[in-house]
């Protein structure tokens, strides 16, 4: 079993700061935003690896990454939004 590092250091560049700011617009902390981004990229990598296994080692040239499962459950809508 691989030991999970407690802390990861990332060099802050102007582009990284801009990207991080975009992810934090929803109210995420910087740590949550980095974890979220890593999860999305890892999900894409896993899907590409699975497709490669199923197609004789050929990775997809273009693919979509379903992200619905990455977000927490949404609060229920009120009657007005449901047109009740």
N, C-alpha and C positions, 0 to 999 in steps of 0.2 A: 504494500500500500504506500502511495506517495504522500509525503508530509505536505500539508497545505501551508503556504507561507501566511503569517499573520498580517504582514504589511507588504504592499507592493509599491515601489517607487516609480513614478512616470515623469519624464521630463516635460515641463510645461512649455509648450510653444504657443505662438499666437494662434495658429490654426486649431490646436487642441483646446485652447481656452474658448475659442468661438464655438466649437462643436459642443463642449461641455456646457456652455451657457444655453445653447439651444435645448439640450436635454433637461436642464434644470428649470426651464420655464414652467414645467408642470408641477414644480414644488419639490422635486427630488433633491436630496443632498448630493454633493459631488461624489461621495462613495457609492450611493445608490445609482447614480447616473452611469458611473464607470461599470458597475456590475451589470446594469441593464444592457449597456452597449456590448459588453463581452458576451452576454447571454444570446443576444440577437446574432452576433457573428458566429458564435459556436453552434447555434441552431442551424445556420446556413451551411457551415462546414459539415456537420453531421448529415444533413440532407444530401449534400453533394457526395459525401463518402458512400452513403447508402445507394444513391443512384449509380455511382461508379461500380459498386459491387454487383448491382443488378444488370449492368449493361457491359460487362466484360472489361471493366477498368476505365471506361470512358466517362469523364466528368461532364456535367452539363455546361453548355456555353452560357446559357441564360437561365435563371430560375427565380422564383418568387419565394420569399420567406414568410410563412404565416406567423403573425406576431400576436394574434388575439390572446393566446394562452400566456403571453408574457406580462399582461396587465392584470391587475387585481380585479375582483368582481365590481361591477358598477352598481351604485345604489339604485333601488327600484324607483321608477318614475312615478310621479303623482298622477292622479286621475285626469288632470287637464291635458298632460302630454299623451296620455293613452286614449284620449277622446272618450272617456267613460261618462 
